[in-house]
Amino acid sequence: MGGMKPLLGCTALVTGASSGIGAATARALCAEGARVLLAARRVERLRALARELPGSVALKLDVRESDAVRAALEPYAIDIAVANAGLALGTERLQSGDPSDWSVVIDTNIKGVLHVIRAVTPGMVERGRGDLVLLGSVAGRQVYPGGNVYCATKHAVRALYEGLRLDLAGTGLRFSTVDPGLVESEFSEVRFKGDSARARQVYQGFQPLQPADVAEAIRWIVTRPRHVNVGELVLWPTAQASTTQVQRRE
């Protein structure tokens, strides 16, 4: 782009910005000129990232709290919103799952996305433009053993994306879902509740996606010409054939 910054003057919200895909996306959007609102619960990490990214703002935010989301975002005219915050907890079968874990996953992955949508879309509609990018997953396309509730939430995210396209047709807004396969991040460590050794095994024997790979896809989506809406983008590691099949080296 010859040094041009296509997002100069734009305000971009990234939830779950304290690590992984969120932090990488914040860096990518800032590099294109956007002022980035960094939202997450771990505020010290956000402040460290904010010092790295000129013009960015750290917002301590739990997306599960609808009133807090609306109050935190109300002062800003948001041009781009990346609803990235999400997690999985455990791999138990449904008959032995922990309902308290289910609540955290459902409240974060579904209701958290809804809270962001509800907070940012009215202003976007009023201004006649805006980008809303939802972080889905290949788990929203293929269910895998032990994925049950997490997969259900990502199927819901895909349904929310489709609902946005219908409910806000003709408003000038663009909607996208980015659905990655295995990404090397803190995701598995969170899922296994701090068991780092088990988390590392998830990514052994092949080259998984990196957070920067997903961030680059998001950057590409939001910098397309205004008449182009990249709706659904699925990213797989080359070694991953499906949610249950990964070609690993010995």
C-alpha positions in Angstrom: 0.0 0.0 0.0 3.0 2.2 -0.4 3.1 3.3 3.2 -0.5 4.3 3.3 -2.5 3.6 6.5 -6.0 2.7 5.3 -7.5 2.7 8.9 -6.1 6.1 9.8 -8.7 8.0 11.8 -10.7 4.8 12.6 -11.4 3.6 16.1 -11.2 -0.1 16.5 -12.4 -2.2 19.5 -10.7 -5.5 20.2 -12.1 -7.6 23.1 -9.9 -10.3 24.7 -6.9 -8.0 23.8 -4.7 -9.0 26.6 -3.1 -12.0 24.8 -3.1 -14.3 21.8 -5.3 -13.4 18.8 -6.7 -10.3 20.5 -3.3 -8.8 21.2 -2.0 -9.7 17.7 -5.1 -8.1 16.1 -4.6 -4.9 18.1 -1.1 -4.7 16.8 -2.2 -5.3 13.2 -4.9 -2.7 13.3 -2.7 -0.1 15.0 -0.1 -0.7 12.3 -2.8 0.3 9.7 -3.4 3.6 11.5 -6.4 2.7 13.8 -6.8 4.0 17.3 -7.4 0.7 19.2 -9.5 0.2 22.3 -8.0 -2.7 24.1 -10.6 -4.5 26.2 -10.0 -7.4 28.6 -10.1 -8.3 32.2 -6.3 -8.4 32.8 -5.7 -4.7 32.9 -2.0 -4.8 33.6 -1.4 -6.7 30.4 -3.6 -4.2 28.5 -1.6 -1.3 29.9 1.7 -2.9 28.8 0.2 -3.4 25.3 -1.1 0.2 25.3 2.4 1.5 25.9 3.5 -0.4 22.8 0.7 0.9 20.6 0.5 4.6 20.0 -3.0 6.1 20.7 -4.5 3.0 22.1 -6.7 2.9 25.2 -6.8 0.1 27.8 -10.3 -0.7 29.0 -10.7 -3.2 31.9 -13.8 -5.0 30.8 -15.6 -8.3 31.3 -17.8 -8.9 28.3 -20.2 -11.0 30.4 -21.5 -7.8 32.1 -23.8 -6.1 29.7 -24.2 -2.8 31.6 -20.4 -2.5 32.0 -19.9 -3.1 28.3 -22.3 -0.5 27.3 -21.0 2.1 29.8 -17.3 1.5 28.8 -18.0 1.8 25.1 -20.5 4.6 25.1 -18.0 7.4 24.9 -16.5 6.1 21.7 -17.6 6.2 18.0 -16.4 2.7 17.1 -15.7 2.0 13.4 -14.4 -1.6 13.8 -15.3 -4.1 16.5 -13.5 -7.4 16.8 -15.5 -9.6 19.2 -12.6 -11.9 20.1 -13.0 -12.7 23.8 -13.8 -16.3 24.3 -12.7 -19.5 26.0 -13.2 -23.2 26.5 -13.1 -25.0 29.9 -12.5 -28.8 30.1 -13.1 -31.7 27.7 -15.6 -33.7 29.8 -18.5 -35.5 28.2 -21.8 -33.9 28.6 -23.0 -36.4 31.3 -20.0 -35.5 33.5 -19.5 -31.8 32.6 -19.4 -29.0 35.2 -22.4 -26.7 34.9 -20.4 -23.8 36.4 -17.9 -24.2 33.6 -20.7 -24.3 31.1 -22.1 -21.0 32.4 -18.7 -19.3 32.1 -18.2 -20.5 28.5 -21.8 -19.7 27.4 -21.8 -16.3 29.1 -18.5 -15.3 27.6 -18.7 -16.9 24.1 -22.4 -16.1 23.3 -23.7 -13.4 25.7 -20.4 -11.6 25.6 -20.6 -11.3 21.9 -24.2 -10.2 22.1 -23.3 -7.5 24.6 -20.6 -6.1 22.2 -23.0 -6.3 19.3 -25.7 -4.4 21.3 -23.2 -1.8 22.4 -21.6 -0.9 19.1 -24.2 -1.5 16.3 -26.6 1.4 17.0 -23.8 4.0 16.5 -22.6 2.2 13.4 -26.1 2.2 12.0 -26.5 5.9 12.7 -23.2 6.7 10.9 -24.0 4.3 8.0 -20.8 2.3 8.2 -18.8 0.0 10.4 -17.2 -3.4 10.5 -18.1 -6.1 13.0 -15.8 -9.2 13.0 -16.8 -12.2 15.1 -14.2 -14.7 16.2 -15.7 -18.1 15.5 -13.9 -21.4 15.1 -13.9 -24.5 13.0 -15.6 -25.8 16.1 -18.6 -23.9 14.9 -18.6 -26.0 11.8 -17.5 -29.4 13.1 -18.2 -30.8 16.5 -15.5 -33.0 18.1 -15.4 -35.3 21.1 -15.2 -33.4 24.3 -16.0 -30.2 22.6 -19.8 -30.3 23.2 -20.6 -27.0 25.0 -17.7 -25.0 23.4 -18.7 -26.2 20.0 -22.3 -25.3 20.7 -21.2 -21.7 21.6 -19.2 -21.4 18.4 -22.2 -22.7 16.3 -24.1 -19.9 18.1 -21.6 -17.3 17.0 -22.0 -18.4 13.4 -25.8 -18.0 13.8 -25.3 -14.5 15.3 -23.2 -13.6 12.2 -26.0 -14.8 9.9 -28.6 -13.0 12.0 -26.6 -9.7 11.7 -26.5 -10.0 7.9 -30.3 -10.3 7.9 -31.2 -7.8 10.6 -28.9 -5.1 9.5 -29.1 -5.5 5.7 -29.0 -2.2 3.9 -27.4 -0.3 6.7 -24.0 0.0 5.2 -22.4 -2.2 7.8 -20.2 -5.2 7.1 -20.2 -8.4 9.0 -17.6 -11.2 9.1 -16.8 -14.4 10.9 -13.2 -15.6 11.1 -13.1 -19.3 12.0 -9.6 -20.7 12.8 -8.4 -24.2 13.5 -5.7 -24.9 16.0 -3.9 -21.6 17.1 -1.0 -21.8 19.4 -2.0 -19.5 22.3 -3.1 -19.6 25.9 -6.4 -21.2 24.8 -5.5 -24.7 25.7 -3.8 -23.7 29.0 -7.1 -22.0 30.0 -9.1 -25.0 28.8 -7.0 -27.4 30.9 -7.1 -25.0 33.9 -3.3 -24.2 34.0 -2.0 -27.7 33.0 0.8 -26.3 30.8 2.3 -29.7 29.9 -1.1 -31.0 28.6 -1.6 -27.7 26.8 1.8 -28.0 25.0 0.9 -31.5 23.7 -2.0 -30.0 21.7 0.5 -28.2 19.4 3.3 -30.8 19.2 4.3 -32.5 16.0 3.0 -30.0 13.6 3.0 -26.3 12.8 -0.2 -24.7 14.3 -1.5 -21.3 13.3 -0.1 -18.4 15.2 -2.1 -15.5 16.6 -0.5 -13.2 14.0 -1.9 -15.4 11.2 -5.5 -14.8 12.4 -4.8 -11.1 13.0 -3.5 -10.8 9.4 -6.8 -12.2 8.1 -8.8 -9.7 10.2 -6.6 -6.9 9.0 -7.2 -7.9 5.4 -11.0 -8.2 5.9 -11.4 -4.7 7.3 -9.2 -3.0 4.8 -11.1 -4.2 1.7 -12.9 -1.6 -0.4 -16.3 -0.6 1.1 -18.3 -2.5 -1.4 -16.5 -5.7 -0.5 -17.7 -7.7 2.5 -15.6 -10.8 3.3 -18.3 -12.7 5.1 -16.8 -16.0 6.2 -13.2 -16.9 6.4 -11.9 -20.3 7.6 -8.3 -20.7 8.5 -6.7 -24.2 8.9 -3.1 -25.1 9.7 -1.9 -27.0 6.6 -1.4 -30.1 8.8 -5.0 -30.0 10.1 -7.6 -31.8 8.0 -10.5 -31.5 10.3 -11.3 -30.8 14.0 -10.4 -34.4 14.8 -7.5 -35.1 12.3 -4.1 -33.5 12.5 -1.0 -34.9 10.7 1.7 -35.0 13.3 5.4 -35.8 12.8 6.9 -38.6 14.9 
